[in-house]
Every structure is written in structure tokens, then in C-alpha cells.
Amino acid sequence: MTTTQGQLLPGTRRALLHRIAVAQAEGRAPSLVAAVVRDGQAVWHGARTSVDGHGPDETVQYRIGSITKTFTAVLVMRLRDEGLLDLADPLEKHLPGTGAGEATIADLLAHTAGLAAESPAPWWERTPGSLRPELSDVLGEQPLMHPVGRRHHYSNPGYTVLGALVEELRGAPWEEVLREEILVPLGLRRTSTMPQPPHASGWAVHPWADAMLPEPMEDLGLMAAAGQLWSTTGDLARFAVFLARGDDRVLSARSVQEMRTPAAPAEAADVVDGVTYGLGMQLQRRDGRLLVGHSGSLPGFLANLTISVEDDVAAVVLANCTSGPLLGAVGADLVRIVAEAEPRIPEPWRPLREVDPGVLELVGQWYWGTYAFGLRAGADGLLTLAPLNGGGRRARFRADGEGTWTGLEGYYAGEVLRPVRRPDGAVSHLDLGSFVFTRQPYDPGAPVPGGVDPEGWRGIG
């Protein structure tokens, strides 16, 4: 990957370097590397290291832990898009006999399947995968710890099951499917299941002394789909672009947007922080910004991938220590620094290519009861309904081709907006999921539910 550091202003580059320098020093990381993506390409790379004269670049591999889960989720979504499974399918339909068959594919992707957080002892991250040769060794005798679909409970075995599902439906090893369906199409040449030089070594840093201990590096076997991968800031920068924009060679923009959509109920503790989970992706609100991506850790390594789709900025941060820098905070700060110092320049306004008289007839001010709304037609072909006082339900609508429009988000997602016409062909009102929108508040000429008092509006006397 060619990094184009000159695209960021000198002050921005210094602020980014300062942030990772503080993280490496205060977090006591043997090395820390980072990259920032903007407008679909890497624009900055930085590294801090404890070894004089050594600066890891965007080609040096680090272990990325649970960021692997996002790759596995992409493979599952590809199966869905090809019609080989439905996210509502119970696991038993495709992979019988696991003991967790009532969980759906969506439950597994969103960590709501009720499975345990970890496999039975010994701890899988520091022991060879050969100790768990069968799926039953990963899931244990009682796989379910919680009712299926009721709560978010992060589960590493759940993604092992998804890896096995990919293998079952593709008839090939997870690693091979990953390489052919994601790594090769996206050009992720430095992402692999086993380390390829140059790569960092994993270290444990003593919590009370500036001393280090090497961590073991294990092949995780069946658990690979949950956390095996090694990658680089260069490759993860490319992957971040894909997760923000989609790539029809791998997964459409609509499907990656579905992955970025909350799919799991937030735990009570998460509500305050605005943290939730989509389909293989973590979501959180931070500094008023929606961030999506994933974190990762394995003994000796920490990793974070953070994306602000709205700002079109992403950050990758990798370190080779078991604990230390809070990379989630670092990644969020890198995104914030760029987004605030060099805010995204909007595309020029452009008018509609063609003006539909029928659409023009719908736009303007409407009332739901006494609530005032504006309906606007955009150059993207969508209608946007928004409250005029700034608060309330807002949504965009896509034309269905039959004179109706379907909501794309929020309260009105999936709801149908239907213009209702009088006998003379003029629009009487809008019907939106049984709500009647009229040109005047409680228009007596429209079928307002409950009717309109025939004496009309009046004063208090």
C-alpha cells in the first residue's frame, strides 16, 4: 500500500504522532504501529518502538485477535447473499448435533446465541488447538449458558461454530475460503493465519517492573475463526475501506451496512457508553461520533480497527504486548484528530437530473396532527421526511416503483409511505403506517382518525 502522508497537514500529522507516542510510552508497549485512512486510502502511518533504530512499517505483521471475527462474519454474509442460508435459520438446519442448534445464524453473529464466552479449560489462547480437535471440545457438555436471543454475551466459541458452518457449506477449510473470498479479492497479501516475516514477537510486560516475558504463539485449531489472523496496518487499512464502502467482489455496500447495524440488545452497563454489537462488528458512540469496527487481543498482542463512516476516516492501531495501551481509545482519538482538524469537505450540491412532477407534488410542508414536517426530494432519488422543529422522527424513503415509498431507517424503517389521492387526482394526504399527514393541521377534508371537530379551531373563550 502506498501511504500518502502529504495529504494531511503537518499539524495533523504531529498530533497523530503525539497520540501514539503517548500511548506507547504510557502503555509501555514494546512497539506500537498505527495507520489512518481517509477518502478510501491510507494517508498516514506512524510507529513507536522501544528498539533504537527500528521502526515497524505498514508491512510488519502483528496478531489481530478478534478482528478475525469480522472476517468470518463477512464469509457468513456472503453465504447469505448467495442464498445458501438465511440469518434466521437455526444452526441445526446446517450444522446438526452441536447442542446449540436452536440459536440462529444471526444470534451467533451478534453474540446473542447464549453460548459461553470461552471454551472449556485449559484457556484456548495459550494452548494448542490440538487439545480441542472436535467442535464438542470447544462447546463443552452444556453449550448454552443463557436463553437464546435474549441477551448479548460475547462468545468466542460462537465464532468457532460460524467457522465450522463456513467449512460445511463451502466444502473447504475456513482458511482456504478466507483466502479465496476475501484476502485475494481485496489484495490483503500480508494477512495470514500463521506469521510471515517480517512480524512482531508477542510480549508480556511486567505490571510493576519494566521487564518483559515472551508469550507463546499457538495455532488455535478450530478456534481460528475467532482469533487466529495476523495482519498489518497496511492490510487492515484496506479492510477498513471495504467495511465502510463495500466491494461487490466480496460483499455489497448494503450488506456491509447491515453488518454495521445494531443487532444485539445492549447490556445495562453498555447503555451509558453507547456500546452495542452488529453482525461481526462493534459499535459505539464516542465524542458524539458513531464508531464501528472491532478490537482484538491475544497473549502478546493488542489490536483495534475503528471507522467513522460519516467522517470517512478510519484508524488501525496494533501493539505487541498482552496488556498496556487502551487501543480502542487510541483509535477513536486518531479518528477524532483527523475529523476535527481536517473535516470532510462535502460533495458539491447538484440538482436532480430529471424532475418528476409527481414527486414535486409531494414535497413541502405536512402535518401529523399539529406536528410540522417537511418532505424533501434529493438528487439521490430519495424522499426525506424530517420534523421542522428539529426534534422527532426523521427518515429517508426509497421509491418502490408503484407510487409508494419504503422507509429506510429509524422508526419508519420498512414502513410504507403512500400518497392518497382524491377523485380529481390531487393528493389528499399521506398515509405512513396508518399515520395521516395533511397539508393543514387536522385538515377537515382528509380522513383524520377520530374525525375533526366541525366547529374548527377556536380561542379559549
N, C-alpha and C positions, 0 to 999 in steps of 0.2 A: 504494500500500500504506500502510495506517495503522500506524505504529510505536507500540508501547505501551511506552515506556521505563519507565513507572512500575511495570511488573511485575517489574523487577529491583530488588534492594535497592541503596541508594546506594553501599555499599562495593563491590558487584559492578560497578556502572557505572563507578566510579572506577578499579577495577583494569583493566577493559576499555579505558578511555580511556588509561590509563598505558601499556598494552601497545602500542597502535597509535601513541602519541606517541613511544615509544622507537624503534619500527620506522621511522617516518617520519624521525626526526631522525638516527638512526644509519645508516639506509639511504639517506639523502639523496634522498628521493623528492619530486618537486615537489608531489605530493598523494597521499594515501592515504585510502581510504574503506573502511568495514567495516560489517557487519551481523551480528547474532546472532539465530538462530531458536530458539524453544523451544515445545514443545507445539503445533507447527503454525502458529505465527505469528511475525512479526518482533517482537522485544522490545527491541532496542537498535540504534541507528545511530550511528556515530562518524566523524569526518573530521578530518584534519590536513593543512594546506596551507602552502605557502611564500608564498602571496599574502595580505597583510593584508586582513582584512575579507571574505575569500572562504572559504566552507565548502561544498564539494560535498555534496549530499544524496543520498537514495536514488533520485533520478530522473536523475542525471547519468550518461551513458554512458561506459564505458571499453571498450577492446578486450579480449576474454577469451581469445583464442588457442585453445589446445587443449581448453578446456572445451567448445568446439564439438563435439568428437568424441563427447561424451556425448549431445548432442542427436542426432547422426547415428546413434549406436548405438540410441537409442530408436526411431527410424524403422525401422531394420532389425528390431528385435524386434517391432514392430507387424506387419511383413510376415510374420514367422514365426508370430505368433499368429493371423493371418488364413489361414494355410495356403498362402501364396504361395511360401514357401521353407522349407527345413529348415536348421538351423545346420550340419548335417553335409554339406549339399550342396557339391560342388566349385564354385568360381566359374565354371568353364567351362559349367556347366549353364545359367546365367542370363546370363552376360556372356562370350561366347566370344571367343577371339583376343587375350587380354591378355598371354599369355606367362606368367601366374601362375595358370593355370586349375586346377591340382591343389590349390591352397590352398582350404580350406573357408571358409564364411562365418564360422564360429566362430573359425577361425585369424585371419582379418582383424580381427574384433572384439577379439581378445585379443592382437594383435601377435605371433602365432606363425606367420605366413604365410611368413616367411623373406625378406620384402621389405626393400629398403634403407630406411635411416632418412629419407633426403631424396631429392628428385627431382634429376635431373642439373643441373649448373650452368647459369646463374647461380642463386645462392641464392634460392629462391622467396619467402621472407618479405620481401625488399626489392626485388623486381622485379615488374612487372605480369604478371597471369595470361595476358595475350595472348601471352606468349612460350611458353606451353605450351598450345596450342589443342586438342591431342588427348591421349587417355589414354596413348598411346605416348610422348608427350613427357614425361609425368610419371613413367612407369615405366622408361624407358630401354630400351636394347637387351637388357640382361640383368637382368630384374626381380628374380630370386631370388639372394640372397646367402648364404642358409643353407638347410638341408633343411627342408621344410615340416613344421610341427608339432613340431619338436624343441626350439626354444629361444624365449624371449621376446626379441624385438628390436623396439623401438619404431619404428613406421613411419608417417610422415605420408602417403606415397603410398598406404598400405593403406587409409586412411580416404577418400582421394580415390576409390579404387575402390569403396568402400562407397557414397559419394555417387552415383557413376555407376550402381551397382546399384539404388539407390532410384529414380533417374530412369527407368531401364529398366523396372522393374516397375510404377511408378506412371504412366508416360507423361507426366510433367510435370517441370519443373525442380526441383532439390533445394530451392531457396529457397522455391518455392511450396508444396511438400509440407510443408516445415518449418513454414511459417506456418499452414497449414490444419490440420495434425495435432497440433501441439504448442503453438505460440505462442498461437493464438486460444483453444483449449480451456482452457489454464492461465492465461489472462489476462496473458501476458507482452507487454504493449503497448510496452515500451521495449527490446525485443530485436530487432535487425535486422542485415542483412548489411552495410549501409553506415551511417555515423554519422548520427544525427539530433540536432539541438540540443535541450537543452544536452549537450555532450560534451566530454571532456577531450582535450587535444592530447598526442601522444606525444613524449617527450624522451629523449635520451641524456645522462647526467650524466658529465662527465669523471672518470675514475678517480682523478686526482691533483690536481684543482682543483675548486673549487665553481663550475663553469661548465657550461652546458647547450648542447645542439645539437638542433634539431628533427629528428625521424625522418620518413622518407617514409611515406605511407599509401597502400597499394596495394590494388586489387581483385585478389584472389588467383585469380580464374577457377575452373578445375577444382579447385584446391586448397581451395576454400571450405569443403567439408565437413570439412576437417581443422583449420580455424582462423580462419574469416572473421568470426565474430559479434562484435557489440558488444552490451553489456548493462549493467545497473545492479545495485547491491546489492539494490534492491527486487525486481526480477525474479528474480535468482538466489536470493533468499531463498524465493520461491515455488517455484522449480525444486527447491531442496533439500528442501522439504516433499514434493514429488512423488517424488523419488528415495528418500525414506525410507518413504513410505506407499503409493505408487502412486495412480493415479486412473483409474477404469475408462473415462473418456472418452478416455484416452491409452494407458495400459498398466496392467495389473493389478498388485496388490501382489506377487503371486507372480512375475511376470516381472521387476519391478524388483529383487526379491530375487535372482533368478537373475543379473542384471547385477552385483550386489554380491558374487557368489560367485567365489572364485579360479578362473580358467580358464587361467592361463598358468604354466608352471614358473618358479620364481624363479631368477634368476641367483645364482651363488655369493656375489657381493658383497651381494645383496639379502637373503640368508638372515639375516644378522646384524641388519639393520634391520627385518626382518619386512615387507618391501615386496613386493607382488605385484600382479597385474592381473586384473580380471574381464572382463566384456563391456562395454567402453567406460567402465570405472571403475577408478581406482587404489585399492588397499587397503594399509593399513599398520598395524602395532602401534606405539603410542606411549604411554608412561606407563601401560602396562597396558590401554590402551583401543583397540578396533578402530575405525579411522577410514576412511571411504570418501569418494570424491569425485573431483576432478580438479584439476590445476594447468593453467596456461596462460601463454604468453608469446609476444609478437611484438615486433619493434622498437618501443620506446616504451611498452610496456605489460607488466605482470605481473598475474596473476590466480590466485586459489585458492578452491576450494569444498571445505569439509571438513564431514563429517557423522559424528556418533556416534549410530547408530540406538538403541543400548541406553540412552543418556542422553537421547534425544530432543532433542538440541542440535546445531545446525549453525552454521557461520560462513562468511561471504563476505568476502574481502579483495581490493581492487583498487588498483593504483597505476599512474601514468603515467610509468614510466621503464623503460629497457631492462634495467638490472640495478640491484641495490641490496638492498632488504629481502627477506629469505627468507620469502616469504608462506606457504609450507607450514608453517613453524614458527609463524608468527603465527596462522594459522587454527587450528592444533592447540592453541595456548595459549588462544585465546579460548574454544574449546570446553571446555578443562580448567578455566578460571577459573569458568565458569558451572556446570559439572557438579560441581565440588568445593565452591564457595561456596554453591550452592543446589541440592543433589542432588534428583534427581527423586523426587517423592512417589509411592509405588506405589499402584495402584488398590486399593480395599478388597477383602479376601478375600470371596468369595461361594461358597456351596456349589453343588453340582450342581443343575440344575433337575429332572432326573429321575435316579433311581438304577436302574441296570441290574444285577440280581442276577448276571448272567453276568460282568460286569466286576468286581464286588466279589469274585467267586470267584477272580479272577486276582491281585488286588493283595496286597501284603505282601512277605515275605522269600523270596528264591530263591537258589539256589547254582549257580554254574557251577564244577563241581569243588569246590574249597574256597574260592572267591571268593564273598563275600556281596554280594548285590544287593537293592535294594528296588524294587518296581514300584508306582507310584502313579498313580491316576486323577485328572485335573484337571477343573476346571469347563469347560475349553476342549474337552473331549471327547477329549483325547489321553492316552495312557499314557506315563509317563516311567520309563525303566529307568536306575538310577544305582547305582554301587558304594557300599556302606555305609562304606567306609574313606576315601572322598573322592577317591581316585585311580582312574583306569581309564576304561573306555569308558562313555560316557553318551549316551543318545539318547531322542528322543521318537518315538512311533508313532501313526499315524492309522489308524482302523478302515477296513477295506476293504468292510464290509457283508456279508462271507461268513464271519464268525467269525475272520478273520485280521487282522493289523495290519502296516502297512508302515513301516519306519524312515524318518525324515525328515532325519537328519543324521549326521555323523561316520562311524565305522566301520560302523554298521548302516544307513546311508542306502540305501534301496531293498531292504533285506533283509526277509524276511517272518517275523513272529513268529506262531507257530501253536500254540495250546493243543492238547495231545493228551490225549484222554480214555480212561479205562478202560471196560470193558464196562458198568459200572454208571453211567456218565455223569460220574463225578468226574474232575477234572483230574489226570492222572498227572504231566505235566511240560510244559515249554515247549520248543518246537523253534525256534531262532533261527539260520537259516542253517547248519544242521547241529549247532549247539551245543545241548546238552541242559541245561536249567535245572531243578533239582529242589528240592523243599521242604526236604530234608535234604542235607548234603554227601554226594555219591556214594550216593544213595538206592538200595539194592539192589532196590527194587521198580520202578525205572524203567530203561529201556533205555540205560544209560550206555555210550557207546562203549568197547569194550575190556573191558566187564564190571566187576564189583566183587568183590574177594576175599571168598569165602564166610565166612571166619573173622572178618571185620569189623575194626573199629578195635581197636588194641592198644597196649600200652606198649612201652618199649624192651627190657624184659627178655625 
